[in-house]
Amino acid sequence: MKINIKKPHLTSYQNEFLYNESRFTVTEASTKVGKTFSHIWWLFENAHASWNKENYNHWWVAPVYSQAKIAFNRMKAKVSRNGFYKINESNLIITTPIGTHIYFKSAEKPDNLFGEDVYSCVFDEAPRARVEAFYALRSTLTATRGKLKLIGNFGGTSNWMHHLKEKSLTDSEYAYFKITAWDAVKAGILEESEILQAQKDLPDKIFKQLYLAEAQDLDDQIYSYDAIMGLFTNTFIKENNNRYLSADIAYMGSDLFVITIWNGFVIEKVIAIDKIDETLIGLKLIELSEQYKIPYSNIVYDADGLRKFTSQSLKKLTAARPFLNNSKPIKDKNFANLKTECAFKLRELLENNEIYCSDQSFRKQITSELESIWLGQQNDEGKIKLEAKSKHVERTGKSPNFFDSIYMRMLFELKPKTVWL
């Protein structure tokens, strides 16, 4: 039996992101530019390539089941007419005449994305899924050295898929593509009049995000892009020798231990320690206090969940101030807790261009974290609060350690009473 499969017409940019030498491609694209259609074809083509063997698998993965089923139905509509393909409606599997399988899967449970004999994969709407799903797929493709294509609309510069763009700058295994609505107009996929009408109909920031794949302030975003950029360009902010130290404590095996050294409102040093024994945390803060001539009373550290042994070592810091995120706000009772109040005080100073970070070592990480800080739902009393850290980690794939170290400095601007350990 011989089956002739006719390749569809593809635009120049579709050919570029489908057929290149890189094993992993990241494509951030405007809506309706043909990214889904073209990648369905690519997966279908791979499942019929001559190098396949019986029971080789090829996966289409989407954030939720309903999205995976949309792609399944589109492919099914093309192949079900001739009777050569086996269609498993309940499990969303299409088996080709050569015995390969095309699976359509949900990324809702990343543990279900570990498998065998997977030789190509498309991760559709990847920015809307958890980063753990990417980790699982990357592991699954290790044995076969299969290719992975990640596609989606622009999900923000703090989104985990956008971070993979950086890999393409130094790692030939990765390639990054950005496709706008105007690219699609030039290629003949979209009508110019339709894009111009969308530009009229939609708010400017929505149009730029959906049609131009550009970074825009989101409604739930606390810190504006302009204010964040100012943090690293406000060179007119002067040091005043009134020094502070703020630290987000992390134990060995957990998140980064980040320490921020302040000279007035100038961040002159950011220190990130990957692993530190909990018995040495207090000693490290004392060492830095002496090195930068910072009074103990000008030190604040994250006291949530302190272990007894660490708490004992920090007692040597005497007047240093422990920060408890969920304690009561100091001045504004409209905030649900002290963390939110300090985060908004930081917002005030950033928007007024009153802070400058002269140490640019972790600019990318700090920028990404500040962009990713969102409002949470108001509590039962209608008070303002930040998104829960657990949800933030699920959305971004990491804990905001640099942000935590920076916003705690605001405690001194709210002038609380001294709290002793």
N, C-alpha and C positions, 0 to 999 in steps of 0.2 A: 504494500500500500504506500502511495506517495501523496503527500499533502503539500500543496503550494500555498505559502503564506505571503500575502502582499504587504510590504512595508508601507506604512502611512507616510504622507508628506510631512516632513518635520522642518521647522524653522531653523535658521542658523544657530540661534541660542539654545534651542532644544538639542540639536546635535552636539553642541559644545558640552552641555552638562550631562548628556547621556553617554557620549562616546569620548572619553578622555582617559589618560593613562592612570589617573589617581584611583586608588581603591575605595576611598571614601569621599563622597561629594556632599557639600552642604549648599542648598539652594534656597535663598530667601527671595520670595517673589510676590509680586502684586497678585491680587485676585484675578481670576479668569485669563491667565496668560498661557494656559495649556500645560501647566506643570503636572497635574494629575493624569491627564490623558497620555502625555508622553511617557511618564514613568510606568503607567500600566502596560504600555507597549513594550518598554524596556524589560520589565519582569517577564512578560509573556515570551518575548524573544529569547531571553536567557533560558527559560524552561524548555525551549526547543533546540538549543544550541547542540552542535554535534558532539561536544565533550561530555554531555550528560550520560548518566547511566540510570538504569531503572531504580526508582525510589529516591532519586535525588529530589531535594525539596527547595522551594523558592517561596519566600514569604512577603506578603504585603501586611504591614502593621500600621494601625491607626490608633489614636488615643482611646476611642471607645468603640464598642461593638457596632453601633449603628453606622459609624463612618466606615468601618471595615466592610460592612455589608453593601454600602453604596458602590465601592470599588468592585466587590465581588459581582454585583448585579450588572455592572457595566461590562465586565469581561464575559460573564455568562451570556449576555445578550449577543455577543459576537460569535461565540463558539458552539452554542447549544443547537443551532439550526442543522448542523451536518451530522450529528449523532456520533461523531468520533470521540467526543470528550465525555468523561464521566463527571457528573455534577452531584456533589454532596451538599444539599441545601442546608441541612441541620448544622454541619460543622464548617461550612464555607470553604470547601475544598474542590478544586478543579484538577482532575487527573488527565494528563495529555495522552495522546495515542502512543507516545514512546515510553510511557510509564512514569514520568516525572509528576510531581504534585505541586500545585500552587495553592498555598494556604493564605487565608485572609484572617488576621488575628487582631485582638484587642490588646492594648498596652496597659489596661487598667490594673492588671496584676503582673508586675514585671517578672515574678518567679515563673510565670507560664511561658516566658520567652527564651528559656534555656532549651536547646534541642540539639539534634544531630543531623548531619548530612544536609545542612542548609548552605546553598552555594550562591545565592543572591538574595538581597532584601531591600525593600523600599519602606522607609519609615515616613508615612504621610502625616502632615500636620504635627510634626515632631515638637515644635515649640509649646504645644498645648499638653504634652505628655510629661511625665516625671523623668528626670535624668536617670533614675534607676533602670528604666526601660532601655535606654541607650546602653548602659553598662551590661545589661543582660544580652542584648543583641551583639554587642562587641565580643563578648565571651563566646557566644554561640558560633560566631563566624571564624573563630580562631583556628579551629582544626582544619577547616576547608579553605581558609584564606579567601572566603567569599567576599563579594563587593557589597557595600552598603550605601544607599542613597537616602539622605535626609532632606525632606522638603517641607515647606510651610510658608505662611505669611510671616512678615517681620514681627517677632515676639518681644522686641525690646532689647537694648544692649546688655541688660542683666540676665537675659535668658540663656540657659545652658547651651542651646544649639548655636546661638550667635557667638558664644565663646569659642566654638570650634573653628570659627573664621580665623582666629589667631594661629591655629595649627597650620593652616594653609600657607602661612608666610614663611615657615621654616621646615615644614614636613611635606615632602613630595607625595606622601600617601594621601594627603588631603587636598581638595580643591574647593574653592568657594565661588559661588555665583550669585549675583544680585540682578533680578529681572524686574523692570518697572512696567507700568501700563504703557508708557510711551515706546518701550521696546516692542511690545505686542502690537501697537499701532503700526510701527515701522515694518513689522513682519507680516502684517495683513490679518492678524488674528482678531484684533479689536478695531472698532470704528473710532476715529478721532472725535467725532461729534458726541459719542457716548461718554468718552472720558471727560470731555469738556463739560458735559451736562452733569456728570457725577461731581466734578469740581465745584459747580455751582450749587448742587443740592446738599453736599455734605459739609460739616464743619471742617475748617482747614486742617486741623491736626488729624482728624479721622481720614480725610482724603490722603494726606501725606503718608500716613502709616499703611493704609490698605492698598493704595495705588502706586505709591512711590517707594515703599519699603524704607521709610525714613524714621529715625528716632523721634518720638514725640512724648511730651508729658502726658501720663495717663491720669484719669480722674482720681484714682486711689493713691497716686504717687505723692509722697510727702515733699520731696526735694526736687525743685525744677532743674533742668539741664543747665540753664544759665548760672544758677547759684552754685551748682557743683563745679562747673568749669571755673567759676570765680575763685573757688577754694584754692585752686592751683595757679591762679594768675594774679591774685590781689597782692602784688609785690609791694604796694604802698603801705601795707600794714606793718607797723614797726614793733620790734621787741621792746619790752619794758622791764626785763629782769624780775618780773613777778612770776615765778616758775610753778608749774603744776605737773603732776603725773597722774594719768588715768590708765587703768589696766583691766582688761578683760581676762580673767583667770581661766586657764584650762589645764587639766591634768594630763599626764602622760597617757597617750592613746586616745585622747579626745580631740577637741578642736584646737586651733592655734591659740597660743598665749600671746596676746597683743598688748604692747605697752606704748603709750603716746606721751611724749615729753613736750610740754608747752612752755613757751616764753610769752606771757600775756596771751594774746590770741593768735600767736604764731606757733604752728606745729613745727618744731625744729628737728624732731627725731621720732621715727616710727620703728619699733622693734617687734618683729614677729618670730616667736620661738615655736618650733614644731613640736618638740617634746621636752618636758622638764619634769623632774621628780618633784612630787608635791611638797617634799620637805625643803626644797630649795626655793620655792616661790617667794616666801617672805624675805629670804636672804638676797634674792635677786632685786627685789624692790628697794631694800635697804642700800644695796650696792649702787643702784642708779640714783637714789636720793642723795647719796654722798657725792657721786660723780658730777651730777648736775646742780648740786646745792639747792635741793628742793626740801623745804620744811615738811616734816611728817604730816602736819595739819593741812598741807596742800596735795595730799595723795588720796585718791579715791580708787577703790577696787571693787570688782563684782563679788558680792558676798553670797549670792544665791547658791545654795547647795554646797557650801564649804564643808569639807571633811574635817573631822575633829583635829586631826594632826596638823593640817594646813592652818586651821584657825588658830591653833596654839602658836605656830611659828609667826603668824601675822601679828600676834599680840606685841611682838617686839617693836612694831611700828607705832605703838602708843596712840598718837592723835590721828593716825590715818583714818579715813572715813569709809566704812563698808557701805556699798550700794545695794539696796534691796529693791528689785524692779517693781514688785507689786505693793510696795508701801504707799502710803497716801501721798497725793500731790502736796506741794508746799504752799503754793500761792493760788493756783487756779483750780477750783473744785469741779470744773467742767471736764477735767481729765480723769480717766479711770484709775491711773496710778502714776507713780513718780517717773517711771520710764517714759511714758508718753509725754508727760510734762517737759522732761528734759529734751526729748526728741524734738518737740515743737519750739523749745527755746533755741536749740541748735538751728532749726529752720529759720527762725527770726534773724539770727546773726548771719547765716549764710545768705539769705535774701538781701540783707543790708550790706553785704560784702565787707564783713567785719572780721573774717577769719582767713588766714593764709597758711597753706601747708608748704613750707620751704623744702621739706624732705619729699622728693618726688619718687622715692624708691618703690612705693606701693600705690602709685597713682591709679593704675588700672584696677587694682583690687578695691580700693576705696571708692572710686567712681562707680564701679559695678554695684557695690553694696548700697551706696546711697541711692542709686537709681531704683534699687529693688525694694526699698522700704515703703510699705503700703499701709493704709489705714485698715483696721479691722472693723467688724460690725460693732455698733454701739452696744454697750451692755444693757441690762434691764432697766437701769436708771437713766439711760440715754446719754451716758458719758462717753467721751472720745477716747479711743484706745488704738494702739497699733495692732497690726495683724499678729496673731500668735506665732511665736518662733517656730513651732512645729510645722505650721502651714508654710511659713517662709522657706524653711529647709526643703519641704516637699516640692515647692514651686521652683526654687532656684538650684537645689542640689547641694547647698552649703549653708553653714551658719555665718551670720554677719559679724564676725569677730572684730574687724576693723571699725565698723560702725559702732559697735558696743563700746569699744575703747574710747571713741571720740565723744559720743553723746554724754557719757558719764561726767565729763569735764564741766558740763552745764550745771551740775549740782552746786558748784561754788558761786555761780551767777544767781542762783535762787536763794543763796545765803541761808542754808538750813542751820538748825542748832547742831552743835557738835555731838556726835554719837560715839560712845566708847565701846570697845569690844569687851 
